[in-house]
């Protein structure tokens, strides 16, 4: 016997009975995005490796440790996308949208790929709902993105999700803050984990986000970015928090929110659920005012977010969110005999032409087995057609809920089902 081939570690099969929950999330994402004027964009699943090195950052964990990279037959280097923002920025520039009327607002539902240790809420292939807004530097854009995210999360029935925000400054004020972090953490270097000792030299802000208990303990007393903001960054944060308060969107100012990618400036934010364990961030994002220019475009501000669908589903399950039931067949055609089978197939097809979900036996089951199968798939009615009935142009219609049976004319079946559905 040939050995079974298994799916790659860290990926998943979403079987039909689970797809309904995924579609529910995707539909709510599209609905929320539409309310704020965001349009869908679709970008390649792989890009030139340089896009992520320049966009995400050379010293990030994503670029250094987590990307799936490969060379094509001509030796060009590519990577499966580890996140969505860089690809959207590249598309914005390449398609000439940086000169269009601003703001430019896009959303996406995509698969991403990172080489990580698989665990609950974290996999190597993962799926995101993301949104990006370009050309708006004002804090009102930050508010709009957070409001969209908040509305989306509430539409999923997730309970107890909390918003945490921070400002990590801009190129004007961040160098001084970075220097203060380096000075602080250098005094505790021996107690830091191996990863954070390396971050001390390359990306000290990421130490604030480390999940190691010892590093987290040290980080609690680290200098805060909000205490080192320049006047413009401070005013930006004040305007944002005032807008959130005015709209009744509750938030916590969390100095340890830094996000994991180098392109962020000023506002960063996360929505966190305490219902799903260690991987508690269900949506995260922030402002990236220098990324478009970094990737070859004009100076153009931007802000965005992304939400992991798997984590959203975990939070929904823990919250008891009710997912709409999968659609059930309005009619199951149960033929008895070869002649009746052709008539049953034709009736089912006429129902489908009228927009009615209909099923028909295609494996040659006995009547008893067909009735059992119709009950299993939740068919509301069964049409039993035998060769004798076929000659008379009639069939027996059984209501699966009441068990009542009536004789109906075959020619009237589609219109009778359509009327019953209405």
Number of C-alpha atoms within 10 A of each C-alpha: 3 4 5 6 6 6 9 9 12 17 14 12 8 10 8 9 9 11 12 17 21 15 12 14 22 17 12 17 25 18 14 20 25 15 10 13 11 19 15 14 15 14 14 12 16 17 18 17 20 15 19 24 16 16 23 23 18 16 17 18 17 21 22 11 12 16 23 18 15 15 12 8 7 6 8 10 14 19 20 20 26 25 24 26 25 22 22 21 24 19 17 20 18 12 10 10 14 21 12 10 8 13 15 19 20 21 25 24 21 20 18 20 22 21 16 15 11 13 11 12 21 17 20 22 18 21 19 22 21 25 28 24 23 24 20 17 18 12 21 15 20 29 19 17 23 25 17 18 27 19 17 19 24 13 15 20 17 21 17 14 21 17 22 19 25 23 29 30 26 19 12 11 18 18 13 14 20 19 11 18 21 21 14 16 23 16 9 14 17 10 14 23 16 10 13 23 19 15 19 20 11 13 19 20 23 21 26 24 18 18 11 14 11 12 20 17 13 18 22 12 9 19 20 20 25 19 13 20 23 16 9 14 22 16 13 21 21 12 17 21 21 13 17 18 12 10 11 9 16 13 16 12 14 18 21 24 22 27 20 17 20 19 20 25 23 27 24 25 25 28 22 19 24 15 18 21 12 12 15 19 21 24 25 23 28 28 28 24 22 20 27 24 15 14 17 12 17 14 14 17 20 27 28 26 25 24 23 22 23 19 23 24 21 19 28 22 17 15 16 11 16 11 16 9 9 13 11 13 18 19 28 28 29 31 28 22 14 12 15 22 22 11 19 27 18 14 23 21 18 16 21 14 11 12 10 18 17 23 24 22 19 11 7 14 14 14 16 10 12 22 19 11 15 23 16 9 13 17 23 18 24 25 26 22 25 22 17 14 17 19 10 10 15 20 26 18 23 20 16 17 11 9 9 10 14 10 13 15 15 19 12 12 20 20 13 13 17 14 9 9 9 5
